[in-house]
Amino acid sequence: MASAAEQLAANMNFASFQKATELHKRIWFTIIALVVYRLGSYVPIPGVDVNAFARLFSNNSEGILGMFNMFSGGAVSRMAIFSLNVMPYISASIIVQLMGSVYPPWEKLKKEGGEAGRKTLNQYTRYLAVVLAIVQSASIAMGLQAQPGVVAGGISPAFFVVSTVVVLTGGTLFVMWLGEQITSRGVGNGVSLIIFAGIVAHLPIAIGQLLVQSQTSGNYTPLFLILIGCIVAILAIVFMERSQRRLLVHYPKRQQGNRMIGGESSFMPLKINTAGVIPPIFASSLLLLPTPALQFINTANLPQWASWVPGVAGTLQHGHPMFLVFYALLIIFFSFFYTSVVFNPEETAENLRKYGGFLPGIRPGKRTAEYLDYVLTRLTVIGAAYITAVCIAPEFVMMAIKSNQFALGGTSILIVVTVTMDTVAQIQSHLLAHQYEGLIKKSKLRGGRNR
């Protein structure tokens, strides 16, 4: 028999959506916030010759810089105030979460601090994001100065560096704040929606360029290969993201006063991909972290002790075998790491024991935690393999047809489809809450009339 939530979800229609005024406000707020973000990606930083930089970017757009531009929705190609996007914040989140697993004071905050500890770690993440944004923006500013004709004449070098650092860091902080506002006052995860908006905004450009290339060459085979690959990837993502392992949980009967309560059974759903879209985003951000500065630095002037840097950076360019290897390894690592962060088998087993729940054939407590960890590990192996395949397989297709349309790659499709499904789920949860509130109000009115 369907649950009450499933029955309510089945009865959802356009009429119920029209009555959910609170949901309308959340959707409009999300749309307006994303429009503001997109407008900011068209405002260039002061002191940069836009045309000269566009020529410089076109010569370096096939590497990781092109992927960075895709995540920012084209802001990098215009050197806009939102060029850094939320990547410093994501990199800071990775570092703080890793430190939360190995640094005892932060580990204590995460495990025992509760809501206050979580807020403290979030504040540390913001501070570290500011530091990373300052470092990256300073590197970009000095790199731009090293390129002839990019910085407008008559501007003091020191003033240009300071102004660029202030503008780019301020842009990152504003995008961070915008993402937090979308999370609290809009629908869905704000940071994921901002990345989603950048990719979707870049999709028409990528499709248009691919069509032009096919018409120019007269060969439409790459277009059909990419189209078929996108369809297969979307079907695989939807199937795997909706797949879950359901563990049966029993609750024994117990007497409370003169009544017997409990004696029910429910399911504990464990997703195959517990980490969601976080692993490819984290992996991409780590690979993107050192590259933007190197793209603009004149490697001919590097000292002898740093002569190895261009060679190593060259092996980590998009389309290079070493890039694919590191990308796959980072996705697998973050799949296991983030799953361990969001799901704690010991805590779940303890909560089941407190409420009298147990898994059939498994003793409560330690044995239940071990069994949950065993099941979750096997699921994570499948989930990590699935995410890696979705993100890496299209890269081989792109290499085969010699295309650099990052917006049509596996990572982009995974982010777009997953964020879309999560946003739809958020909207459905708000509709369910609205319908529950309506049922409660109706029951109170009926109770008042009966009196």
Protein Blocks (a to p, Z undefined) as FASTA:
>chain_A
ZZfklmmmmmgcfklmmmmmmlmmmmmmmmmmmmmmmmmmmmccehiafklmmmmmmmmm
mmmmlmmmmmnnommmnopaklnmmmlmmmmmmmmmmmmmmmmklmmmmmmnmmmlmmmm
mmmmmmmmmmmmmmmmmmmmmmmmmpghkacghiafklmmmmmmmmmmmmmmmmmmmmmm
mmmmmgcjfklmmmmmmmmmmmmmmmmmmmmmmmmnopaklmmmmmmmmmmmmmmmmmmm
mgccddddddddddehjaceejiacdddddfblnlmmlmmmmmmmmmmmmmmmmmpcfkl
pcfklmmmmmmmmmmgghiaklmmmmmmmmmmmmmmmmmmmpcfklmmmmmmmnopaceh
iaehjlmmmmmmmmmmmmmmmmmmmmmmmmmmmmmmmmmnopabfklmmklmmmmmmmmm
mmmmmmmmmmmmmmmmmmmmmmmmmmmmmZZ
